[in-house]
Amino acid sequence: MSFADRFERLPTAAKLLLILTAFLLPIGIALTFIGSSGIRQANAALRGHSEDQARAAAQSVESLIARNALALRIAANGALETRAGDPCDQARKSVAIAPAVAQSFELEAPDGKPLCVAGQIEGTGSLPIIAPGDIRVRVSPVSDAIAIRTGVNGGMATALVPVQELRSAALQNARGIRLLMLRDGDRELRLIAPPEGDDAALFISELPIGNGLIARVGSTTRQVTTMDRLMLLLPVLMWIAAALITWLLVSRLLLRPLKRLERAVAHYRPGEPATDLPHELGPSMEIQELRDAFDRAISRAEESDRETTAALEGQRRLVREVHHRVKNNLQVVASLLNIHGRSAETGEAREAYAGIGRRVGALSIVHRNHFAEMEENRGISLRPLISELAAELRAGAPEAARGLRIDLDLETVYTTQDAAVAVAFLITEIVEFAMLNRPEEPVDISLRRTSDLTARLTLANRVLNPEEEGQPEKVQFERIVGGLAKQLRSTLDRKLGRYSVDLPVFPAA
């Protein structure tokens, strides 16, 4: 086998190494003794590296504190809003699914009195009382930890981040630091301590983190030695010479084939016929293997795309079929109630069947709008839901109330399915009570956004009078509408001729 054939079989890196060695070895030997320009820049770069290490450590600790504060605020808000059961147990379930978040925390009342504790936590009494939305970070007075206190609606929440987690976060992105200390003005917490007497040679940086903490970070600094100078200068100068000498070879062996392969891959579009990759890519075996790898990757991507599209379409059909069957079942139930109501022997039985049918119809309307919510992923729109519900109630009214007028004044707002169900049942109860007791009076229904996250639903009719007592049906009616208002986490505002309730909505787009 000739030398040319052996050279052809070598990898591209080996070919370049032989060429560079043959041309640049004499130059490299001569350049070993050339001057030391750029040493100050190298020293500055090393100092800058130390500063970057310090910033990286401080930012990692700050990120850990911010992540714990955010998870604690979300969990505490949810637990203190519901006020059902053990709030710490609810908050613990929320915190448990958040990665790298402290599991020891305490929920306090607005005056700082502890409500409940999860895990081991102490020494929180000396921390300041803060307002909702505020965050304070302090060194724990009794533990090797950082105390995070965040103000939420209905109280406060305090968590401890132990020193081990803080140290791990700092070393994750800055392994070269030798000293790390957190200080809040009164107390300090050492996360990383250098050997005694070694801190004099450290480069010290002080950086503010969190809300009230100062991080003191120390890292070792290196100076460029004579050998370092040679190692820094020699490759740079040799690379300049190598770029001038080997440009044509590199262009022929690497750049041109890669450009051709890049253009071929750039023309690929998913769903179109397979791209015809070029076959003549020069002597480089690695580029030819790269071309084959692109070909295999494109084939696998197209196959995976076809499988994913088929699976997604099957899932859509399945969900659509489930919703269709549930809607049909609700319609069958409503039809059966209507049939039994017409054949009932007494007026009270017919009214009972009709009332149940109206509630089943309200649930069916919410379900149809919930399917639209899944398609749009914006929440249930209350305007078409209430409009359809009003039409259904007018159509299903008894003979004596066929002339009932329902006037609508609705803004377009979106809410969750649970809130939509409670709204539908609340409107059904009030309109039914009005049509059975005073059908000649119109029912006015209005829906107005009152803030970015709330809206007010108001129903007006002269029969709505919270002062009336002693009527069994009125007592039952008040109990039902009050319970439905509680499902919306609100209270029913009862005034003469008008009932109002606040409900949660999604922010305006």
The 8 nearest C-alpha neighbors of each residue, nearest first, counted from 0:
[[1, 4, 2, 5, 3, 6, 8, 7],
 [0, 2, 4, 3, 5, 6, 7, 8],
 [1, 3, 5, 4, 6, 0, 7, 8],
 [4, 2, 6, 1, 5, 7, 0, 8],
 [5, 3, 7, 1, 6, 2, 0, 8],
 [6, 4, 2, 8, 7, 3, 1, 9],
 [5, 7, 3, 9, 4, 8, 2, 14],
 [8, 6, 4, 5, 9, 3, 282, 10],
 [7, 9, 5, 6, 4, 10, 284, 282],
 [8, 10, 6, 7, 13, 14, 11, 5],
 [11, 9, 13, 12, 14, 8, 284, 283],
 [10, 12, 14, 13, 283, 15, 9, 284],
 [13, 11, 15, 14, 10, 16, 9, 17],
 [14, 12, 16, 10, 11, 15, 9, 17],
 [15, 13, 11, 17, 16, 12, 18, 9],
 [14, 16, 18, 12, 13, 17, 19, 11],
 [17, 15, 13, 19, 14, 18, 20, 12],
 [18, 16, 20, 14, 15, 19, 21, 13],
 [17, 19, 15, 21, 20, 16, 14, 22],
 [20, 18, 16, 22, 23, 21, 17, 15],
 [21, 19, 17, 24, 23, 18, 22, 16],
 [20, 22, 18, 19, 23, 17, 24, 25],
 [21, 23, 19, 20, 24, 18, 25, 26],
 [22, 24, 26, 20, 19, 25, 27, 21],
 [23, 25, 27, 20, 26, 22, 21, 28],
 [26, 24, 28, 27, 23, 29, 22, 21],
 [25, 27, 23, 29, 24, 28, 30, 237],
 [28, 26, 24, 30, 29, 25, 23, 31],
 [27, 29, 25, 31, 26, 30, 24, 32],
 [28, 30, 26, 27, 31, 32, 25, 33],
 [31, 29, 27, 33, 32, 28, 26, 233],
 [32, 30, 28, 29, 33, 27, 229, 233],
 [33, 31, 30, 29, 34, 28, 229, 35],
 [32, 34, 30, 31, 35, 29, 232, 229],
 [35, 33, 36, 32, 31, 232, 30, 228],
 [34, 36, 38, 37, 228, 33, 232, 229],
 [37, 35, 38, 34, 39, 232, 40, 228],
 [36, 38, 40, 39, 41, 35, 232, 42],
 [39, 37, 41, 40, 36, 35, 42, 223],
 [40, 38, 42, 41, 37, 43, 36, 44],
 [41, 39, 43, 37, 38, 42, 44, 45],
 [40, 42, 44, 38, 39, 43, 45, 37],
 [43, 41, 39, 45, 44, 40, 222, 38],
 [44, 42, 40, 46, 41, 45, 47, 39],
 [43, 45, 47, 41, 42, 46, 40, 48],
 [46, 44, 48, 42, 47, 43, 41, 49],
 [47, 45, 43, 49, 48, 44, 42, 50],
 [46, 48, 44, 50, 45, 49, 43, 51],
 [47, 49, 45, 51, 46, 50, 44, 52],
 [48, 50, 52, 46, 47, 51, 218, 53],
 [51, 49, 47, 53, 52, 48, 54, 46],
 [52, 50, 48, 54, 53, 49, 55, 47],
 [51, 53, 49, 55, 173, 50, 54, 48],
 [52, 54, 50, 56, 51, 55, 216, 57],
 [55, 53, 51, 57, 56, 52, 58, 50],
 [54, 56, 52, 58, 53, 57, 51, 173],
 [57, 55, 169, 59, 53, 54, 173, 58],
 [58, 56, 54, 60, 59, 55, 61, 53],
 [57, 59, 61, 55, 60, 56, 62, 54],
 [60, 58, 62, 56, 169, 61, 57, 168],
 [61, 59, 63, 57, 62, 58, 169, 165],
 [60, 62, 58, 64, 59, 63, 208, 209],
 [61, 63, 65, 59, 60, 64, 58, 66],
 [64, 62, 60, 66, 61, 65, 59, 67],
 [63, 65, 61, 67, 62, 66, 68, 60],
 [66, 64, 68, 62, 67, 63, 61, 69],
 [67, 65, 63, 69, 68, 64, 62, 70],
 [66, 68, 64, 70, 100, 65, 69, 71],
 [69, 67, 65, 71, 66, 70, 72, 64],
 [68, 70, 72, 66, 71, 67, 65, 73],
 [69, 71, 67, 73, 72, 68, 74, 66],
 [70, 72, 68, 74, 69, 73, 75, 67],
 [73, 71, 69, 75, 70, 74, 76, 68],
 [74, 72, 70, 76, 71, 75, 69, 77],
 [73, 75, 90, 71, 77, 93, 72, 76],
 [76, 74, 78, 72, 77, 73, 90, 71],
 [77, 75, 73, 79, 78, 74, 151, 80],
 [76, 78, 74, 80, 75, 79, 73, 81],
 [77, 79, 86, 75, 90, 76, 80, 89],
 [80, 78, 82, 76, 81, 77, 75, 153],
 [79, 81, 77, 78, 82, 76, 153, 152],
 [80, 82, 83, 79, 78, 77, 86, 488],
 [83, 81, 79, 80, 78, 86, 84, 85],
 [84, 82, 81, 85, 86, 78, 79, 80],
 [85, 83, 86, 82, 88, 89, 81, 87],
 [84, 86, 88, 87, 89, 83, 82, 115],
 [87, 85, 78, 89, 88, 90, 84, 79],
 [88, 86, 90, 89, 85, 91, 115, 117],
 [87, 89, 91, 85, 86, 90, 92, 117],
 [88, 90, 86, 92, 87, 91, 78, 85],
 [91, 89, 74, 87, 93, 92, 88, 78],
 [90, 92, 88, 94, 93, 89, 87, 95],
 [93, 91, 95, 89, 90, 94, 88, 96],
 [92, 94, 90, 91, 74, 95, 96, 89],
 [95, 93, 91, 97, 96, 92, 90, 74],
 [96, 94, 92, 93, 97, 91, 102, 98],
 [95, 97, 94, 93, 98, 92, 100, 91],
 [98, 96, 94, 95, 100, 99, 70, 93],
 [99, 97, 100, 96, 95, 94, 66, 101],
 [98, 100, 97, 101, 63, 67, 66, 164],
 [101, 99, 67, 98, 97, 102, 94, 66],
 [102, 100, 103, 160, 67, 159, 99, 158],
 [101, 103, 100, 104, 118, 94, 95, 91],
 [104, 102, 118, 117, 101, 119, 158, 120],
 [103, 105, 158, 117, 157, 116, 102, 120],
 [106, 104, 116, 157, 156, 115, 117, 158],
 [105, 107, 156, 114, 115, 155, 113, 157],
 [108, 106, 113, 114, 155, 112, 111, 154],
 [107, 109, 154, 112, 111, 110, 155, 113],
 [110, 108, 154, 111, 155, 153, 107, 112],
 [109, 111, 108, 112, 128, 107, 154, 155],
 [112, 110, 108, 107, 109, 128, 113, 155],
 [111, 113, 108, 107, 110, 114, 109, 124],
 [114, 112, 107, 115, 106, 111, 108, 105],
 [115, 113, 107, 106, 108, 112, 116, 105],
 [114, 116, 106, 113, 105, 87, 117, 107],
 [117, 115, 105, 104, 118, 106, 87, 114],
 [118, 116, 103, 104, 105, 87, 119, 115],
 [119, 117, 103, 120, 116, 104, 102, 105],
 [120, 118, 103, 117, 121, 104, 116, 159],
 [121, 119, 103, 118, 104, 159, 122, 105],
 [122, 120, 123, 119, 141, 142, 124, 139],
 [121, 123, 124, 141, 140, 125, 139, 120],
 [124, 122, 126, 125, 121, 157, 120, 139],
 [123, 125, 126, 122, 111, 127, 121, 112],
 [124, 126, 123, 127, 122, 140, 128, 139],
 [125, 127, 123, 124, 128, 137, 148, 122],
 [128, 126, 129, 125, 135, 124, 111, 148],
 [129, 127, 111, 126, 110, 130, 109, 155],
 [130, 128, 150, 133, 127, 131, 149, 134],
 [129, 131, 150, 133, 132, 128, 151, 109],
 [132, 130, 150, 151, 133, 152, 129, 149],
 [131, 133, 150, 151, 130, 134, 149, 152],
 [132, 134, 150, 131, 130, 149, 129, 135],
 [135, 133, 149, 148, 150, 136, 132, 210],
 [136, 134, 148, 210, 147, 149, 137, 211],
 [135, 137, 147, 210, 146, 211, 209, 148],
 [138, 136, 146, 183, 145, 139, 135, 147],
 [137, 139, 145, 146, 186, 140, 183, 144],
 [140, 138, 146, 145, 142, 144, 141, 137],
 [139, 141, 142, 122, 138, 186, 125, 123],
 [140, 142, 139, 122, 143, 121, 144, 138],
 [143, 141, 144, 139, 140, 122, 121, 161],
 [144, 142, 162, 161, 139, 188, 141, 145],
 [145, 143, 161, 162, 160, 142, 139, 159],
 [144, 146, 138, 160, 139, 159, 137, 161],
 [147, 145, 159, 139, 137, 158, 136, 138],
 [148, 146, 136, 158, 157, 135, 159, 145],
 [147, 149, 157, 135, 156, 134, 136, 146],
 [150, 148, 134, 156, 133, 155, 72, 135],
 [149, 151, 131, 155, 132, 130, 133, 129],
 [152, 150, 131, 155, 154, 76, 132, 153],
 [153, 151, 131, 154, 76, 150, 79, 80],
 [152, 154, 151, 79, 109, 108, 155, 80],
 [155, 153, 109, 108, 151, 107, 152, 150],
 [156, 154, 150, 107, 151, 149, 106, 108],
 [155, 157, 106, 149, 148, 105, 107, 75],
 [156, 158, 148, 105, 104, 147, 106, 149],
 [159, 157, 104, 147, 146, 103, 105, 148],
 [158, 160, 146, 145, 144, 161, 147, 103],
 [159, 161, 145, 144, 101, 146, 158, 162],
 [162, 160, 144, 163, 164, 159, 143, 145],
 [161, 163, 144, 165, 164, 143, 166, 190],
 [164, 162, 166, 165, 161, 167, 190, 160],
 [165, 163, 167, 166, 162, 161, 168, 160],
 [166, 164, 162, 168, 163, 167, 60, 169],
 [165, 167, 163, 169, 164, 168, 190, 162],
 [168, 166, 164, 170, 169, 165, 171, 163],
 [169, 167, 165, 171, 166, 59, 170, 60],
 [170, 168, 56, 166, 59, 167, 171, 60],
 [171, 169, 174, 173, 167, 172, 168, 166],
 [170, 172, 168, 169, 173, 167, 174, 59],
 [171, 173, 170, 55, 174, 169, 56, 59],
 [174, 172, 170, 52, 56, 175, 171, 55],
 [173, 175, 170, 176, 172, 171, 169, 52],
 [176, 174, 173, 218, 177, 52, 219, 170],
 [177, 175, 218, 174, 217, 178, 173, 52],
 [176, 178, 218, 193, 217, 191, 175, 192],
 [179, 177, 217, 191, 192, 216, 193, 176],
 [180, 178, 216, 191, 190, 215, 189, 217],
 [179, 181, 189, 215, 188, 190, 214, 216],
 [182, 180, 214, 188, 187, 213, 215, 189],
 [183, 181, 187, 213, 212, 184, 186, 188],
 [184, 182, 212, 185, 186, 211, 137, 213],
 [185, 183, 182, 186, 187, 212, 213, 211],
 [184, 186, 183, 187, 182, 138, 137, 140],
 [187, 185, 183, 182, 184, 138, 188, 140],
 [186, 188, 182, 181, 183, 138, 189, 180],
 [187, 189, 181, 180, 190, 182, 138, 143],
 [190, 188, 180, 191, 179, 181, 192, 187],
 [189, 191, 179, 166, 180, 162, 188, 192],
 [192, 190, 179, 178, 189, 177, 193, 180],
 [191, 193, 178, 189, 177, 190, 194, 179],
 [194, 192, 177, 178, 197, 198, 195, 191],
 [195, 193, 197, 196, 192, 198, 177, 178],
 [194, 196, 197, 193, 198, 192, 199, 178],
 [195, 197, 198, 194, 199, 193, 200, 201],
 [198, 196, 194, 199, 195, 193, 200, 201],
 [197, 199, 201, 200, 196, 193, 195, 194],
 [200, 198, 197, 201, 196, 202, 203, 195],
 [201, 199, 198, 197, 219, 202, 220, 218],
 [200, 202, 219, 218, 198, 217, 199, 203],
 [201, 203, 217, 218, 219, 220, 204, 200],
 [204, 202, 217, 216, 201, 218, 205, 215],
 [205, 203, 216, 215, 217, 206, 53, 202],
 [204, 206, 215, 214, 216, 213, 203, 207],
 [205, 207, 214, 213, 208, 204, 215, 57],
 [208, 206, 213, 212, 214, 205, 209, 211],
 [209, 207, 212, 61, 213, 206, 210, 214],
 [208, 210, 61, 212, 211, 136, 64, 207],
 [211, 209, 136, 135, 212, 208, 134, 137],
 [210, 212, 183, 136, 209, 137, 135, 213],
 [213, 211, 183, 208, 182, 209, 207, 210],
 [212, 214, 207, 182, 181, 206, 208, 183],
 [215, 213, 181, 206, 205, 180, 207, 216],
 [214, 216, 205, 180, 179, 204, 181, 213],
 [217, 215, 179, 204, 178, 53, 203, 214],
 [218, 216, 203, 178, 202, 201, 177, 176],
 [219, 217, 176, 177, 201, 202, 49, 175],
 [218, 220, 201, 202, 221, 200, 176, 177],
 [221, 219, 202, 46, 218, 49, 201, 45],
 [220, 222, 45, 223, 219, 42, 46, 224],
 [223, 221, 42, 224, 220, 45, 41, 227],
 [222, 224, 227, 42, 228, 221, 225, 38],
 [225, 223, 227, 226, 228, 222, 229, 221],
 [224, 226, 228, 227, 229, 223, 35, 230],
 [227, 225, 229, 228, 224, 230, 223, 231],
 [226, 228, 230, 224, 225, 229, 223, 231],
 [229, 227, 225, 231, 226, 230, 232, 224],
 [228, 230, 226, 232, 227, 231, 233, 31],
 [229, 231, 227, 228, 233, 232, 226, 234],
 [232, 230, 228, 229, 233, 227, 234, 235],
 [233, 231, 229, 235, 230, 234, 228, 236],
 [232, 234, 236, 235, 230, 229, 231, 237],
 [235, 233, 237, 236, 232, 238, 231, 230],
 [236, 234, 238, 232, 237, 233, 239, 231],
 [237, 235, 239, 238, 233, 234, 232, 240],
 [236, 238, 234, 240, 239, 235, 241, 233],
 [237, 239, 241, 235, 236, 240, 234, 242],
 [240, 238, 236, 242, 241, 237, 235, 243],
 [241, 239, 237, 243, 238, 242, 244, 236],
 [240, 242, 238, 244, 243, 239, 245, 237],
 [241, 243, 239, 246, 240, 245, 244, 238],
 [242, 244, 240, 241, 246, 245, 239, 238],
 [245, 243, 241, 242, 246, 240, 247, 22],
 [244, 246, 248, 242, 247, 241, 243, 249],
 [247, 245, 249, 242, 248, 243, 244, 250],
 [246, 248, 250, 249, 245, 251, 244, 252],
 [249, 247, 251, 245, 250, 246, 252, 253],
 [250, 248, 252, 246, 251, 253, 247, 245],
 [249, 251, 254, 247, 248, 253, 252, 255],
 [250, 252, 248, 249, 253, 255, 247, 254],
 [253, 251, 249, 250, 248, 281, 283, 254],
 [252, 254, 249, 250, 256, 251, 255, 257],
 [255, 253, 250, 257, 256, 258, 251, 249],
 [254, 256, 258, 257, 250, 251, 253, 259],
 [257, 255, 280, 259, 258, 254, 253, 260],
 [256, 258, 260, 254, 259, 255, 261, 253],
 [259, 257, 261, 255, 260, 256, 254, 262],
 [260, 258, 256, 262, 257, 261, 255, 263],
 [259, 261, 257, 263, 258, 262, 256, 264],
 [262, 260, 258, 264, 259, 263, 257, 265],
 [263, 261, 265, 259, 260, 264, 258, 266],
 [262, 264, 260, 261, 266, 265, 276, 259],
 [263, 265, 261, 267, 266, 262, 260, 274],
 [266, 264, 262, 267, 263, 261, 268, 260],
 [267, 265, 264, 263, 268, 262, 274, 261],
 [266, 268, 264, 265, 274, 269, 263, 273],
 [267, 269, 271, 270, 266, 265, 272, 274],
 [270, 268, 271, 267, 301, 272, 300, 304],
 [269, 271, 268, 272, 301, 273, 304, 305],
 [270, 272, 269, 268, 273, 267, 274, 301],
 [273, 271, 274, 270, 268, 269, 267, 275],
 [272, 274, 271, 275, 267, 297, 298, 270],
 [273, 275, 267, 276, 272, 263, 264, 266],
 [276, 274, 273, 277, 263, 294, 264, 278],
 [275, 277, 263, 274, 278, 260, 290, 264],
 [278, 276, 279, 275, 260, 280, 263, 259],
 [277, 279, 280, 276, 287, 290, 275, 281],
 [280, 278, 277, 281, 256, 287, 282, 259],
 [281, 279, 256, 278, 287, 282, 277, 286],
 [280, 282, 283, 279, 252, 256, 251, 253],
 [281, 283, 284, 252, 280, 7, 11, 287],
 [284, 282, 285, 286, 281, 11, 252, 287],
 [285, 283, 287, 286, 288, 282, 10, 11],
 [284, 286, 288, 287, 283, 289, 10, 11],
 [287, 285, 289, 288, 284, 283, 290, 280],
 [286, 288, 290, 284, 289, 285, 291, 280],
 [287, 289, 285, 291, 286, 290, 292, 284],
 [290, 288, 286, 292, 287, 291, 285, 293],
 [289, 291, 287, 293, 288, 292, 286, 294],
 [292, 290, 294, 288, 289, 293, 295, 287],
 [291, 293, 289, 295, 294, 290, 296, 288],
 [294, 292, 296, 290, 291, 295, 297, 289],
 [293, 295, 291, 297, 292, 296, 290, 298],
 [294, 296, 292, 298, 293, 297, 299, 291],
 [297, 295, 293, 299, 298, 294, 300, 292],
 [298, 296, 300, 294, 299, 295, 293, 301],
 [299, 297, 295, 301, 296, 300, 302, 294],
 [298, 300, 302, 296, 297, 301, 303, 295],
 [301, 299, 297, 303, 302, 298, 304, 296],
 [302, 300, 304, 298, 303, 299, 297, 305],
 [301, 303, 299, 305, 304, 300, 298, 306],
 [304, 302, 300, 306, 305, 301, 307, 299],
 [305, 303, 301, 307, 302, 306, 300, 308],
 [304, 306, 308, 302, 303, 307, 309, 301],
 [305, 307, 303, 309, 304, 308, 310, 302],
 [308, 306, 304, 310, 309, 305, 303, 311],
 [309, 307, 311, 305, 310, 306, 304, 312],
 [308, 310, 306, 312, 307, 311, 305, 313],
 [311, 309, 313, 307, 312, 308, 306, 314],
 [312, 310, 314, 308, 313, 309, 307, 315],
 [311, 313, 315, 309, 314, 310, 308, 316],
 [312, 314, 310, 316, 311, 315, 317, 309],
 [315, 313, 317, 311, 312, 316, 318, 310],
 [316, 314, 312, 318, 317, 313, 319, 311],
 [315, 317, 319, 313, 314, 318, 320, 312],
 [316, 318, 314, 320, 315, 319, 313, 321],
 [319, 317, 321, 315, 320, 316, 314, 322],
 [318, 320, 316, 322, 317, 321, 315, 323],
 [321, 319, 323, 317, 318, 322, 316, 324],
 [322, 320, 318, 324, 323, 319, 317, 325],
 [323, 321, 325, 319, 324, 320, 326, 318],
 [322, 324, 320, 326, 321, 325, 319, 327],
 [323, 325, 327, 321, 326, 322, 328, 320],
 [324, 326, 328, 322, 327, 323, 321, 329],
 [327, 325, 323, 329, 324, 328, 322, 330],
 [328, 326, 330, 324, 325, 329, 331, 323],
 [329, 327, 331, 325, 330, 326, 324, 332],
 [330, 328, 332, 326, 331, 327, 363, 333],
 [329, 331, 327, 333, 328, 332, 334, 326],
 [332, 330, 328, 334, 329, 333, 327, 335],
 [333, 331, 329, 335, 330, 334, 336, 328],
 [332, 334, 330, 336, 356, 331, 335, 329],
 [335, 333, 337, 331, 336, 332, 330, 338],
 [336, 334, 338, 332, 337, 333, 331, 339],
 [335, 337, 333, 339, 334, 338, 352, 356],
 [336, 338, 340, 334, 335, 339, 333, 341],
 [339, 337, 335, 341, 340, 336, 334, 342],
 [340, 338, 342, 336, 341, 337, 343, 335],
 [339, 341, 349, 337, 352, 343, 338, 342],
 [342, 340, 338, 339, 343, 337, 349, 344],
 [343, 341, 339, 340, 344, 338, 349, 337],
 [344, 342, 340, 341, 349, 345, 348, 339],
 [343, 345, 342, 346, 348, 349, 341, 340],
 [346, 344, 348, 347, 343, 349, 350, 342],
 [345, 347, 349, 348, 350, 344, 343, 351],
 [346, 348, 350, 349, 345, 351, 352, 344],
 [349, 347, 351, 345, 350, 346, 343, 352],
 [348, 350, 340, 346, 352, 351, 347, 343],
 [349, 351, 353, 347, 348, 352, 354, 346],
 [352, 350, 348, 354, 353, 349, 347, 355],
 [353, 351, 340, 349, 355, 350, 354, 336],
 [352, 354, 356, 350, 351, 355, 349, 357],
 [355, 353, 351, 357, 356, 352, 350, 358],
 [354, 356, 358, 352, 357, 353, 351, 359],
 [355, 357, 353, 359, 333, 354, 358, 336],
 [356, 358, 360, 354, 355, 359, 353, 361],
 [359, 357, 361, 355, 360, 356, 362, 354],
 [358, 360, 356, 362, 361, 357, 363, 333],
 [359, 361, 363, 357, 358, 362, 356, 364],
 [362, 360, 358, 364, 363, 359, 423, 357],
 [361, 363, 359, 365, 360, 364, 366, 358],
 [364, 362, 360, 366, 361, 365, 329, 359],
 [365, 363, 361, 367, 366, 362, 360, 368],
 [366, 364, 362, 368, 363, 367, 369, 420],
 [367, 365, 369, 363, 364, 368, 362, 370],
 [368, 366, 364, 370, 369, 365, 363, 371],
 [367, 369, 371, 365, 370, 366, 379, 372],
 [370, 368, 372, 366, 371, 367, 379, 365],
 [369, 371, 373, 372, 367, 368, 366, 374],
 [372, 370, 368, 374, 369, 373, 375, 367],
 [371, 373, 369, 378, 375, 379, 376, 370],
 [374, 372, 376, 370, 371, 375, 369, 378],
 [373, 375, 371, 372, 376, 370, 377, 369],
 [376, 374, 372, 377, 373, 371, 378, 370],
 [377, 375, 373, 372, 374, 378, 371, 379],
 [378, 376, 375, 372, 379, 413, 373, 505],
 [377, 379, 372, 413, 414, 415, 376, 380],
 [378, 380, 413, 372, 414, 369, 415, 368],
 [381, 379, 413, 382, 412, 378, 383, 384],
 [382, 380, 384, 383, 385, 412, 413, 379],
 [381, 383, 384, 385, 411, 380, 409, 386],
 [384, 382, 386, 385, 381, 387, 380, 368],
 [383, 385, 381, 387, 382, 386, 388, 380],
 [384, 386, 388, 382, 387, 383, 381, 389],
 [387, 385, 383, 389, 388, 384, 382, 390],
 [388, 386, 390, 384, 389, 385, 383, 391],
 [387, 389, 385, 391, 390, 386, 384, 392],
 [390, 388, 392, 386, 391, 387, 385, 393],
 [389, 391, 387, 393, 388, 392, 394, 386],
 [392, 390, 388, 394, 389, 393, 395, 387],
 [391, 393, 389, 395, 394, 390, 396, 388],
 [394, 392, 390, 396, 391, 395, 389, 403],
 [395, 393, 391, 392, 396, 390, 401, 389],
 [394, 396, 392, 393, 391, 397, 357, 353],
 [395, 397, 393, 401, 394, 400, 392, 398],
 [398, 396, 400, 399, 401, 395, 350, 353],
 [399, 397, 401, 400, 396, 402, 395, 403],
 [398, 400, 397, 401, 438, 402, 396, 435],
 [401, 399, 438, 403, 402, 397, 398, 434],
 [402, 400, 398, 403, 396, 399, 397, 393],
 [401, 403, 400, 404, 439, 438, 399, 393],
 [404, 402, 400, 438, 401, 441, 439, 405],
 [403, 405, 441, 402, 442, 406, 440, 393],
 [406, 404, 442, 441, 443, 407, 403, 389],
 [405, 407, 443, 444, 442, 404, 408, 441],
 [408, 406, 444, 445, 409, 443, 405, 386],
 [407, 409, 445, 444, 446, 406, 410, 443],
 [410, 408, 446, 445, 382, 407, 411, 447],
 [409, 411, 447, 446, 412, 382, 408, 448],
 [410, 412, 382, 409, 380, 381, 413, 446],
 [413, 411, 380, 381, 410, 504, 414, 382],
 [412, 414, 380, 379, 378, 504, 505, 381],
 [413, 415, 504, 379, 378, 505, 418, 503],
 [416, 414, 418, 417, 378, 379, 419, 413],
 [415, 417, 419, 418, 420, 369, 379, 414],
 [418, 416, 420, 419, 415, 421, 486, 487],
 [417, 419, 421, 415, 420, 416, 487, 422],
 [418, 420, 416, 422, 417, 421, 423, 415],
 [421, 419, 423, 417, 422, 418, 416, 365],
 [420, 422, 418, 424, 419, 423, 483, 425],
 [423, 421, 419, 425, 420, 424, 418, 426],
 [424, 422, 420, 426, 425, 421, 361, 419],
 [423, 425, 427, 421, 426, 422, 428, 420],
 [424, 426, 422, 428, 427, 423, 480, 421],
 [427, 425, 429, 423, 424, 428, 430, 422],
 [428, 426, 424, 430, 425, 429, 431, 423],
 [427, 429, 425, 431, 426, 430, 424, 432],
 [430, 428, 432, 426, 431, 427, 433, 425],
 [429, 431, 433, 427, 432, 428, 426, 434],
 [432, 430, 434, 428, 433, 429, 427, 435],
 [431, 433, 429, 435, 430, 434, 436, 428],
 [432, 434, 430, 436, 437, 431, 435, 438],
 [435, 433, 438, 431, 400, 437, 432, 436],
 [436, 434, 432, 433, 431, 437, 438, 400],
 [435, 437, 433, 434, 432, 438, 462, 431],
 [436, 438, 433, 439, 434, 440, 435, 462],
 [439, 437, 434, 400, 403, 440, 433, 435],
 [438, 440, 437, 403, 441, 402, 400, 434],
 [439, 441, 438, 437, 442, 460, 461, 403],
 [442, 440, 404, 405, 403, 443, 460, 439],
 [441, 443, 405, 460, 459, 406, 404, 444],
 [444, 442, 406, 459, 458, 405, 407, 441],
 [443, 445, 458, 407, 457, 406, 408, 442],
 [446, 444, 408, 457, 409, 456, 407, 447],
 [447, 445, 409, 456, 455, 410, 408, 457],
 [446, 448, 455, 454, 410, 449, 445, 409],
 [449, 447, 454, 450, 453, 455, 446, 410],
 [450, 448, 454, 453, 447, 455, 451, 452],
 [451, 449, 453, 452, 448, 454, 506, 504],
 [450, 452, 506, 453, 507, 449, 505, 448],
 [451, 453, 504, 450, 506, 505, 503, 454],
 [454, 452, 503, 450, 504, 502, 449, 451],
 [453, 455, 448, 449, 447, 502, 501, 504],
 [456, 454, 501, 447, 500, 446, 448, 502],
 [455, 457, 446, 500, 499, 445, 501, 454],
 [456, 458, 499, 445, 444, 498, 455, 446],
 [459, 457, 444, 498, 443, 497, 499, 445],
 [458, 460, 497, 443, 496, 442, 498, 457],
 [461, 459, 496, 442, 462, 463, 497, 441],
 [460, 462, 496, 463, 459, 440, 464, 495],
 [461, 463, 460, 464, 433, 437, 496, 436],
 [464, 462, 496, 461, 460, 497, 495, 465],
 [463, 465, 495, 466, 496, 462, 467, 494],
 [464, 466, 467, 493, 463, 495, 494, 468],
 [467, 465, 464, 468, 495, 494, 463, 493],
 [468, 466, 465, 464, 469, 470, 473, 463],
 [469, 467, 470, 466, 474, 473, 465, 471],
 [468, 470, 471, 467, 474, 473, 472, 466],
 [471, 469, 473, 472, 468, 474, 467, 475],
 [472, 470, 474, 473, 475, 469, 468, 476],
 [471, 473, 475, 474, 470, 476, 477, 469],
 [474, 472, 476, 470, 471, 475, 477, 468],
 [475, 473, 471, 477, 476, 472, 478, 470],
 [474, 476, 472, 478, 473, 477, 471, 479],
 [477, 475, 473, 479, 474, 478, 472, 480],
 [478, 476, 474, 480, 479, 475, 481, 473],
 [477, 479, 475, 481, 476, 480, 482, 474],
 [480, 478, 482, 476, 481, 477, 475, 483],
 [481, 479, 483, 477, 482, 478, 425, 484],
 [480, 482, 484, 478, 479, 483, 477, 491],
 [481, 483, 485, 479, 484, 480, 478, 486],
 [482, 484, 480, 486, 485, 481, 421, 425],
 [483, 485, 481, 487, 486, 482, 489, 490],
 [484, 486, 488, 482, 487, 489, 483, 490],
 [487, 485, 483, 488, 484, 482, 421, 489],
 [486, 488, 485, 484, 489, 502, 418, 421],
 [489, 487, 485, 486, 484, 490, 502, 501],
 [488, 490, 485, 487, 484, 501, 500, 491],
 [491, 489, 484, 485, 492, 500, 488, 481],
 [490, 492, 500, 484, 499, 493, 481, 489],
 [491, 493, 499, 498, 500, 490, 494, 497],
 [494, 492, 498, 491, 465, 497, 499, 495],
 [495, 493, 497, 498, 496, 492, 465, 464],
 [494, 496, 464, 497, 463, 465, 493, 461],
 [495, 497, 461, 463, 460, 459, 464, 494],
 [498, 496, 459, 494, 495, 458, 463, 460],
 [497, 499, 493, 458, 492, 457, 494, 459],
 [500, 498, 457, 492, 456, 491, 458, 497],
 [499, 501, 491, 456, 455, 492, 490, 502],
 [502, 500, 455, 454, 489, 456, 453, 499],
 [501, 503, 454, 453, 487, 455, 500, 504],
 [504, 502, 453, 452, 414, 454, 501, 505],
 [505, 503, 414, 452, 453, 413, 454, 412],
 [504, 506, 413, 414, 452, 507, 503, 412],
 [507, 505, 451, 452, 508, 504, 413, 412],
 [506, 508, 505, 451, 412, 413, 452, 504],
 [507, 506, 505, 377, 412, 413, 451, 411]]
